[in-house]
Amino acid sequence: MTLPIGDFRYRPGARLDAYPTLWKVVKDAPDQLRASIERLSELQEVLYAHNRRSVLLVFQGMDAAGKDSTIKYVTSGVNPAGFQVFNFSQPTRKELDHSYLWAYWQAMPERGRIGIFNRSYYEEVLVVRVHPEIIESRPLPHETIDETFWANRLDDIRNLERHLAQSGTLVLKFFLNVSRGEQKSRLLARLKRPDKHWKYDPRDLDERDHWNDYQRVYQAAIEATHTEESPWYVVPADHKWTMRALVAKIICHEVGRLDIHYPPPAPDHEALVQEAIRRLESEG
């Protein structure tokens, strides 16, 4: 079955609830995923050799949407030297003494590499927007947290991504769109497995109580920051294998559109290669 990746690229003005959380159960999704991983491995090697472009993959979604496993599978079989994966937790005191984008800027991928953010600077207009008391506890020069405050933050993010694009970084953003019912099933399954208890955070259920609030702020964030050069993809996440196959194919499609290639050899390079072959073959 052909995966229609274009169907899941965000359409400006569209409502998130217009996108399915379950598209289809693609039986050969693991095979399609493996094929995309092989292709991504090839593209990553060219990207690394070209050394003029970089890629930033941003993964966002509700708890249990599948961010960790998707990153794990999509990067399996690919040269780890070309990947940089970052998981962001609560900001440190040092980070709080800088702009809220400062910590993320330090982690941007180098030229020739693919950076992966498991959660990202978008948390500053998602969880922080749902819980404005977080902002109120920070040493910021503001008086009012209103719609203008959040609009300014979204402008910051859009401008950051515009700067990255102009500097040669392709930013791809994935909202793993899980349904409330599927999240409940996954959280229950996690709680019933002792080997998964380490992943349980009591705040998970508290955040679940804010489900509608999160849908609202995700809508605002995606609508404000989707651009042609830094697009959002709203990927159905209720079937994990289909989701992983879709994400991998989207990455291959977008990276494959970049103008990247192996650098041409220097004029005397071929002669040097032939000389190296001659020297090695003449040994012993």
C-alpha positions in Angstrom: 0.0 0.0 0.0 1.3 3.4 -1.0 1.6 5.8 1.9 0.1 9.2 0.9 2.4 11.3 2.9 1.2 14.6 1.3 -2.2 14.0 3.0 -0.6 14.6 6.4 1.3 17.8 5.6 -0.5 20.5 7.5 -2.8 22.6 5.4 -2.9 26.3 6.5 -6.1 27.1 8.2 -7.1 23.4 8.8 -8.3 22.2 12.1 -6.3 19.5 13.8 -9.5 17.5 14.5 -9.8 17.2 10.7 -6.8 14.9 10.6 -7.3 11.2 11.5 -5.6 9.7 14.5 -6.0 6.3 12.8 -5.6 6.2 9.1 -5.3 2.6 8.1 -3.5 -0.4 9.5 -0.8 -0.9 6.9 0.1 -4.6 7.0 3.5 -4.2 5.3 4.3 -1.1 7.4 7.4 -2.8 8.9 8.7 -3.6 5.4 8.1 -0.1 4.2 9.8 1.3 7.3 12.9 -0.9 6.6 13.0 0.3 3.0 12.8 4.0 4.2 15.6 3.4 6.8 17.9 2.1 4.0 17.1 5.1 1.9 17.6 7.5 4.8 21.0 5.8 5.5 22.0 6.7 1.9 20.7 10.2 2.2 22.4 10.8 5.5 25.8 9.7 4.1 25.4 12.2 1.2 24.3 14.9 3.6 27.4 14.3 5.7 29.7 14.4 2.8 28.1 17.5 1.2 28.5 19.3 4.6 26.5 22.4 3.6 23.1 21.5 4.8 21.6 20.1 8.1 18.3 18.7 9.1 16.3 19.2 12.3 13.5 16.8 13.2 11.1 18.0 15.9 8.8 15.5 17.5 5.8 16.7 19.5 2.7 14.9 20.8 0.8 14.0 23.9 2.2 11.5 26.4 2.3 8.0 25.0 1.9 9.2 21.4 5.0 7.2 20.5 7.8 9.8 20.2 10.5 7.6 21.8 9.8 4.5 19.8 9.4 6.4 16.5 12.8 8.0 17.0 14.3 4.7 17.9 13.0 2.8 14.9 13.5 5.6 12.3 17.2 6.0 13.3 17.9 2.3 13.6 20.4 1.1 11.0 21.6 4.6 10.2 25.1 5.7 11.0 24.9 7.2 14.6 27.8 9.5 13.8 25.4 11.5 11.6 22.6 11.9 14.2 22.3 14.0 17.3 19.3 13.2 19.5 18.3 15.5 22.3 15.7 15.0 25.0 14.7 18.1 26.8 13.6 18.2 30.4 12.8 21.0 32.8 15.1 24.0 32.3 18.1 24.4 34.7 18.8 27.6 36.7 21.4 28.5 34.1 19.0 28.0 31.3 16.4 30.1 33.0 18.9 33.0 33.2 18.9 33.1 29.4 16.3 33.5 26.7 13.9 30.5 26.6 15.4 29.6 23.2 19.0 29.6 24.4 19.2 26.0 25.5 17.7 24.7 22.2 20.0 26.9 20.2 23.0 25.1 21.8 21.7 21.8 20.5 21.1 22.8 16.8 22.6 20.3 14.4 25.9 20.9 12.8 26.3 21.0 9.0 26.1 17.5 7.6 24.1 16.1 10.5 20.5 15.3 11.4 19.4 16.6 14.8 16.4 15.2 16.5 14.5 17.0 19.3 12.3 14.8 21.4 10.0 17.6 22.5 11.5 21.0 21.8 11.2 24.8 22.1 7.5 24.3 21.3 7.0 23.2 24.9 7.3 26.9 25.7 4.1 27.6 23.8 2.4 24.3 24.8 2.8 23.0 28.3 3.8 26.5 29.5 0.7 28.0 27.9 -1.5 25.4 29.5 0.2 26.1 32.8 0.9 29.9 32.9 2.0 29.6 36.5 5.3 28.3 35.1 5.9 31.6 33.4 4.9 33.6 36.5 7.6 31.8 38.5 10.3 32.8 36.1 12.4 36.0 36.3 11.1 37.6 33.1 10.6 41.3 32.3 6.8 41.0 31.8 3.7 42.2 33.5 0.9 40.6 31.7 0.6 37.1 30.2 -2.0 37.6 27.5 -2.6 36.7 23.9 0.0 39.2 22.8 2.6 37.5 25.0 1.9 34.1 23.2 1.7 35.7 19.8 5.2 37.2 20.3 6.5 33.8 21.4 5.1 32.2 18.3 6.7 35.0 16.2 10.0 34.2 17.9 9.8 30.5 16.9 8.7 31.2 13.4 11.6 33.7 13.0 14.1 31.2 14.5 13.0 28.6 12.0 13.2 31.1 9.2 16.8 31.9 10.2 17.6 28.2 10.3 16.2 27.6 6.8 18.2 30.5 5.4 21.3 29.1 7.1 20.8 25.7 5.4 18.9 23.8 8.0 15.7 21.9 6.9 13.3 21.9 9.8 10.7 19.1 9.8 8.1 19.1 12.6 5.9 16.1 13.5 2.8 16.2 15.6 2.1 12.5 16.5 -1.7 12.7 16.6 -2.9 10.1 19.1 -6.5 9.8 20.2 -7.6 10.2 23.8 -8.9 6.6 23.8 -5.6 5.2 22.5 -3.6 7.2 25.0 -5.7 5.7 27.8 -5.0 2.1 26.5 -1.3 2.8 26.3 -1.1 4.3 29.7 -3.0 1.4 31.2 -0.8 -1.1 29.4 2.3 0.7 30.7 0.9 0.7 34.3 0.2 -3.1 34.1 3.8 -3.9 33.2 6.3 -3.7 36.0 9.2 -3.2 33.6 7.5 -0.1 32.3 6.8 1.5 35.6 9.9 3.6 35.4 8.3 5.5 32.5 5.2 6.4 34.6 5.1 10.0 35.9 2.1 10.8 38.1 1.8 14.1 36.2 0.8 12.1 33.0 -2.7 11.7 34.3 -2.9 15.3 35.5 -1.9 16.5 32.0 -4.5 14.1 30.5 -7.1 16.2 32.4 -6.0 19.1 30.2 -6.6 17.3 26.9 -8.8 19.9 25.4 -6.5 22.7 26.4 -3.6 20.9 24.8 -5.5 20.5 21.5 -6.2 24.2 21.6 -2.6 25.3 22.1 -1.3 22.7 19.6 -3.7 24.2 17.0 -2.4 27.7 17.7 1.2 26.6 17.6 1.0 24.6 14.4 -1.2 27.1 12.6 1.2 30.0 13.5 4.5 28.2 12.6 3.8 26.0 9.6 5.7 27.4 6.6 6.8 26.0 3.3 10.4 25.8 4.3 9.6 24.5 7.9 6.5 22.4 7.6 4.4 20.5 10.1 3.1 17.0 9.5 0.1 15.8 11.5 0.8 12.0 11.6 -1.9 9.5 12.7 -0.4 7.8 15.8 -3.0 5.3 16.9 -1.3 2.5 14.9 2.4 2.6 15.8 3.9 0.7 12.8 1.9 2.8 10.3 3.0 6.0 12.1 6.7 4.9 12.0 6.5 4.1 8.4 4.8 7.4 7.6 7.4 9.4 9.5 10.3 7.6 7.9 8.9 8.1 4.4 8.2 11.8 5.0 11.8 12.3 6.2 13.2 10.5 3.1 10.9 12.5 0.8 11.9 15.9 2.3 15.6 15.2 2.6 15.6 13.7 -0.8 14.4 17.1 -2.2 17.5 18.9 -0.9 20.2 19.8 -3.4 22.9 17.6 -1.8 25.6 15.5 -3.5 29.0 14.1 -2.9 31.6 16.8 -3.3 33.5 16.6 -6.6 37.1 15.3 -6.4 40.0 17.7 -6.7 41.6 17.8 -10.2 44.6 15.6 -9.1 42.5 13.3 -6.8 42.2 10.4 -9.4 45.9 10.4 -9.9 46.5 10.2 -6.2 44.0 7.3 -5.9 45.8 5.4 -8.6 49.1 6.0 -7.0 47.8 4.8 -3.7 46.5 1.6 -5.4 49.9 1.1 -7.0 51.8 1.5 -3.7 49.5 -0.9 -1.9 49.7 -3.6 -4.6 53.4 -3.3 -4.8 53.9 -4.2 -1.1 55.3 -7.6 -0.3 
